[in-house]
């Protein structure tokens, strides 16, 4: 049986400061930053958001934004037209349906333009401390397969496997730990298994050592 508890303990010890890498001050800012992070690095997003959040200080400000101007403000994050539309329309929905407050339920968040289950889980876990799902990004997907937590490729199916295996109290930190580990050690092309704290438990380690 896969020792998920031992793997989590080892990763917690290796990455005591593991947390969301996106910079934000409010739940809505986290929503915007998460939308911008699609197909973009957190570093690039964090380079854009300080000026963006200074210019648009609230959901209402984003809801009133000129779409072309907003597109230009976020251009360097890629897919800027779709992202600008999602940010403005989700902000309008927050103003119109939720009185300017970020919803705190999964079923409400996924109704917002540009918000899927992954983004909703990021917001609920990071902004509100609510474990309603496990965030599955490229790092979590890759590491979960290497560790033998799942054999699936679809993020929803991967999450379903992880939810069964990982205790709910660990759902939020689990994704952060996997992302930190994926960036520093368990890289896509060549994982550094000789430096990995989970190598003794990982069924894939022998393939790379």
NULUM-135450 format. One record per residue: y, z, x of N, C-alpha, C, CB in turn; residue in three letters. Coordinates in steps of 0.2 Angstrom, whole numbers, plus 2048, in hexadecimal, padded with zeros to 3 digits. Last residue first. Glycine has a CB too. Layout:
YZXYZXYZXYZXala/...
end
This chain:
8217C98568217CD85C81E7C986181D7D385Bunk/8207C284A8267C084E8267C485582C7C284Aunk/8157C68448167BF84481B7BD8498187BC83Dunk/8157D48438117D18488127C98488097D2846unk/81E7D68388207D783F81C7D38448207DE840unk/81A7D482B81C7CE82E81E7CF8368227CC82Bunk/8177E18268117DC8278137D682B80E7DA821unk/81E7EF82C81F7E982A8197E482B8267E682Dunk/81D7FC83281A7FB82B81B7F482881F7FF826unk/8227FB83E81B7FE83E8187FD83781B80583Funk/82F7F683C8297F183F8227F483E82B7F0846unk/83A7FC8388357FB83382F7F78368377F882Dunk/8437FB84284080284183B80283B84680683Eunk/8437EF84F8437F184883F7F784683F7EB844unk/8427E985B8487EE85A8477F185384E7EB85Bunk/8397DF85A8387E485F83D7EA85F8397E1866unk/83D7D78508387DC84E8377E18548327D884Dunk/8497CF84C8497D38528447D885184F7D5855unk/8477BF8458477C68448467CA84B8437C983Funk/84E7B084484A7B484984B7BC84984B7B2850unk/8547AC8388507A783D84B7AB8428557A3841unk/8597B78318557B282E8517AE83385A7AD82Aunk/8567C883885A7C28378557BC83485E7C083Dunk/8557D78388507D28358547CC83384D7D682Funk/8627DC83F85B7DC8428567D683F8587E2841unk/86E7DA83886E7DD83F8677DB84286F7E483Funk/86C7D582B8727D382F8717D48368787D582Dunk/8627DD8268617D68268667D282B8627D3820unk/8677EA8268627E882A8617E182B85B7EB828unk/8717E881C8737EA82386D7E88288747F2823unk/8697E581186E7E08148707E281B8747E080Funk/8617F081085E7EA8118637E581485A7E780Bunk/86B7FA80D8667FA8138637F4815861800811unk/86F7F58008747F58068707F680D8787FB805unk/8647F67F98677EF7FA86B7EF80086A7EC7F4unk/8628047F885D7FF7FB8607F87FD8577FE7F6unk/86C80A7F286C80A7F98678057FC86B8117FCunk/8688077E486E8057E786E8057EE87480A7E5unk/85A80C7E385C8057E28638037E585C8047DAunk/8568197E48578157EB85A80E7E98518157EFunk/85381E7D88588217DC85A81E7E28568287DDunk/8488167D484F8147D28548187D684F8177CAunk/83D8117E283F8167DD8478157DB83F81D7E0unk/8358017E283B8067E583D80B7E08418017E7unk/82C7FA7DB82A7FD7E182F8037E48297F87E6unk/8327F57D082B7F97CF82A7FD7D58267F47CEunk/83D7EF7D583E7F47D08387F87CF8407F17C9unk/8377E47DC83A7EA7E083B7F07DB8417E87E3unk/8337DC7D282E7DF7D78317E57DA82B7DA7DCunk/83F7D87CD83A7DB7C98357DF7CD8377D67C4unk/8457D27D88487D87D58437DC7D184E7D77D1unk/83D7C67D883D7CB7DE8407D27DC8427C87E3unk/8407C17CC8397C37CD8397C87D38357BD7CEunk/84E7BE7CF84C7C27C98457C57CA84D7BE7C2unk/84D7B57DA8507BC7DA84E7C07D58587BB7DBunk/83E7AD7DE8437AD7D98467B47D98417AC7D2unk/8337AF7E78397AC7E983F7AC7E58387A47EBunk/8277BC7EA82B7B77E68317B47E982D7BB7DFunk/8207C57F081E7BF7F28227B97EE8177BE7F1unk/8267D57F58257D07F08237CA7F482C7CF7EDunk/8257DE8008267E17FA8267DC7F482E7E37FAunk/8227DA80D81D7DA80881E7DD8018177DD80Bunk/82C7D88168297DF8158237DF81082F7E4813unk/8307CB81382D7CC8198297D38198327CC81Funk/8357CC80682F7C880782C7CA80D8317C1806unk/8407D480983B7D78048357D380483E7D67FDunk/8487CC8118447D281483F7D580F84A7D8815unk/84C7C28088487C180E8447C781184D7BE814unk/8537C97FE84D7C57FC8497C48038507BE7FAunk/85D7D08058587D48018527D080085B7D77FBunk/8647C480A8617C980F85B7CD80B8667CE811unk/8687BE7FE8647BA8038607BF8088687B5807unk/8677CB7F286A7C57F58657C27FA8717C87F9unk/8657D57E58607D07E98657CA7EB85A7CD7E5unk/8677E57E086B7DF7E28667DB7E68717E07E5unk/85F7EC7D285F7EB7DA8627E57DC8587EC7DDunk/8667F57C58627F07C88637F07CF8657E97C5unk/86D8017C286A7FD7BC8667F77BE8707FA7B8unk/87380E7C786E80A7C986B8067C386880E7CDunk/8848117C987F8107C487980B7C788280E7BEunk/8908127D088A8177D28848167CD88C81E7D3unk/89B80A7CE89A8107C98948147CB89980D7C3unk/89C8017D98A28047D68A180A7D28A57FF7D2unk/88E7FF7DD8938017E28998047DF8957FA7E6unk/8877FD7D18848017D688A8047DA87F7FE7DAunk/88F7F47C988C7FA7C688A7FF7CB8867F97C1unk/8917EA7D28977ED7CF8947F47CD89A7E97CAunk/8847E57D58887E77DA88E7EC7D888C7E17DEunk/8807E27C887C7E77CC8807EA7D28757E57CEunk/8887D77C68887DD7C28857E37C58857DB7BBunk/8837CE7D088A7D07D088B7D77CC88F7CB7CEunk/8767CC7CB8777CF7D187E7D27D28767C97D6unk/8787C77BE8757CD7BE8767D07C586D7CD7BDunk/8887BF7BE8817BF7BD87E7C67BE87D7BA7C1unk/8977B97BB8947C07BC88C7BF7BA8977C67B9unk/89F7AF7B789E7B07BE89A7B67C08A47B07C1unk/8A57B77A88A57B07AC8A47B27B48AB7AC7ABunk/89C7C47A18A27C27A58A17BB7A98A57C77AAunk/8907C879E8937C479989A7C179C8957C8793unk/88C7D27A78897CB7A788C7C67A28817CB7A7unk/8927DD7A28947DA7A88927D37A88927DE7AEunk/88B7E17968927DF7968947DB79C8967E5795unk/87E7E479C87F7DF7968867DD79587C7E2790unk/8827EF7A587F7E97A78807E37A28787E97A9unk/8917F87A288A7F67A08887EF7A288A7F7798unk/89E7FA7A48997FE7A88927FD7A689B8057A8unk/8AC7EF7A68A77F27A28A27F57A78A37EC79Funk/8BC7F47AB8B67F17AD8B07F37A98B57F27B5unk/8CA7F27A08C57F67A48BF7F37A58C47FD7A0unk/8D27EB7978D47EB79E8CF7EF7A28DA7EE79Eunk/8CB7EB78B8D17EF78B8D37F07938D17F5788unk/8C07E37898BF7E978C8C57ED78E8BA7E9792unk/8C47D67848BF7DA7818BE7E17838B87D6783unk/8D07D278C8CF7D17848CA7D67818CE7CA783unk/8CE7D67998D47D87958D37D878E8DA7D4797unk/8C27D079C8C37D879D8C97DA7998C37D97A4unk/8C57C379A8C07C67958C17CE7968B97C4797unk/8CE7C17A48D07C079D8CC7C47988D17B979Bunk/8C57C37AF8CB7C77AE8CE7C77A78D07C67B3unk/8BD7B87AD8BA7BE7AC8C07C37AB8B67C07B2unk/8C77AD7AF8C47AE7A88C07B57A88BF7A97A7unk/8CA7B07BD8CF7B07B88CC7B17B18D37A97B8unk/8BD7AF7C38C27B57C48C77B57BE8C57B47CBunk/8B97A27BF8B57A87BD8B97AE7BE8AF7A87C2unk/8C379A7C58C279A7BE8BE7A07BC8BE7937BCunk/8C179D7D38C779E7CF8C779F7C88CD7997D2unk/8B47987D48B579F7D58BC7A17D28B57A17DDunk/8B678A7D28B178E7CE8B37957CE8AA78D7D0unk/8BF7887DD8C07867D68BC78A7D18BF77E7D5unk/8B878C7E98BE78F7E68C078E7DF8C478E7EBunk/8AE78A7F18AD7897EA8B278D7E68A678D7E8unk/8B57957FE8B07907FC8B07907F48AA7907FFunk/8BE79D8038B87A08028B379B7FF8B87A67FDunk/8CA7978058C679780B8BF79B8098CA79C810unk/8D17987F88CE7917FA8C97928008D378D7FCunk/8D87A17F18D17A37F38CD79D7F68CD7A57EDunk/8E479C7EF8E47A37F28DD7A47F58E67A87EDunk/8E17907E88E47907EF8E37967F38EB78D7EFunk/8DD7967DC8D97917E08DB7917E78D878A7DDunk/8E979B7D88E479F7D98DE79C7DE8E07A27D3unk/8F078F7D68F37947DB8ED7997DD8F97987D8unk/8E978A7CB8EA7867D28EC78B7D78EF7807D1unk/8EB7947C18E47927C48E478E7CB8E078E7BFunk/8F57A17C18F579A7C18EF7987C58FB7977C4unk/8F07B07B98F17AC7BF8F17A57BE8EB7AE7C4unk/8EE7BA7B08F47B57AF8F47B07B48FA7BA7AFunk/8E27C07B48E27BC7AE8E87B87AD8E17C17A8unk/8E77C77BF8E37C17C08E27BD7BA8DC7C47C2unk/8EF7D07B88F27CB7BD8EE7C57BE8F47CF7C4unk/8E57D77B18EA7D37AE8EE7CE7B28F07D87ABunk/8DE7DD7BC8DB7D87B88E07D47B48D67DB7B3unk/8EB7DF7C98E77E17C38E37DC7C08EC7E57BEunk/8F27D97D38F17E07D48ED7E37CE8F77E47D4unk/8F37CC7DD8F17CD7D68EE7D57D68EB7C87D5unk/8F87CF7EA8FB7CA7E68FA7CB7DE8FA7C37E8unk/8EF7D87EF8F67DA7F08FA7D57EB8F97D97F7unk/8E47D17EE8E47D77EA8EB7D97EA8E07DC7ECunk/8E67C77F88E57C57F18E67CB7EC8DD7C37F0unk/8E77CE8048ED7CA8018EC7C87FA8EE7C4805unk/8DA7D38048E07D78058E67D48028E17D980Cunk/8D07C78038D27CC7FD8D87D07FE8CC7D07FCunk/8CE7C080F8D27BD8098D47C28048CE7B8805unk/8C57C78178CC7C581A8D07C28148CA7BF81Funk/8BB7CA80E8BF7D08108C67CD8148BB7D4815unk/8B57BD80E8B87C08088BD7C680A8B27C3803unk/8B17BC81C8B67B88198B97BA8138B37B1818unk/8A77C781B8AD7C78208B37C281E8AB7C5827unk/89E7C38128A27C88118A87C981589E7CF811unk/89D7B181189C7B78148A07BD81289C7B681Cunk/8977A880389C7A980889B7B080B8A37AA804unk/8907A67F78907A07FC8957A18018907997F9unk/89A7B17F08957AC7EE8957A77F48957AA7E7unk/8A57B97F18A07BA7F689A7B57F589D7C17F6unk/8AD7B97E68AF7B57EC8A97B57F18B57B87EFunk/8A67C27DE8A67BB7DC8A87B77E28AB7BA7D6unk/8A97CD7E58A27CB7E58A27C47E289E7D07E0unk/8B77CE7E48B47CD7EA8AD7CB7EA8B57D47EEunk/8B87D17D68BB7CB7D98B87C97DF8C27CC7D9unk/8B17DD7D58AF7D77D18B17D17D48B17D87CAunk/8B97E57DD8B27E47DF8AF7DE7DB8AE7EA7DEunk/8C47E57D58C57E27DB8BE7E07DE8C97E67E0unk/8BF7ED7CA8C17E67C98C17E27D08C77E57C5unk/8BD7F97D08B77F57CE8B97EE7CD8B47F87C8unk/8C87FA7DF8C77FB7D78C07F77D68CD7F97D3unk/8C87F87EC8CB7FE7EA8C98007E28D27FE7EBunk/8BE7F07F98C17F07F28C47F77F18BC7EE7EDunk/8B57E58038BA7EA8038BD7EA7FC8BF7E9808unk/8A37E48068A97E28038AE7E78028A87DE7FCunk/8987EB80989C7E980F8A37E680C8997E3813unk/8917F98038937F38028987F18078967F37FBunk/88780281088B80280A88D7FB80989180780Aunk/88180D81D880807818883807812878805817unk/88281782688881582388780E81E88D813828unk/87581882B87881E82787E81C82387982482Bunk/86980F83087080D82D87381282886F806829unk/85E81683486181183986880F83685D80B839unk/85B81E82A85D82183086081C835856824833unk/85981582085E81A81F86081D82585C81F81Aunk/84E80F82585480B82585A81082485380681Funk/84481982484681782B84C81382A84081282Dunk/84481B81684682081A84881E82184182681Bunk/83F80E812846810810848816814846812809unk/83280F81883780A81A83E80C818835803817unk/82D81A81182E81A81883381581B82781A81Cunk/82C81480483081A80583281B80D82D820802unk/82480980582B80880482F80E80582C8067FCunk/81780580C81A80C80C82280B80B81980F813unk/80B7FC8028117FC8068158028068167F6804unk/7FA8008048008008008068008048008067FBunk/
end
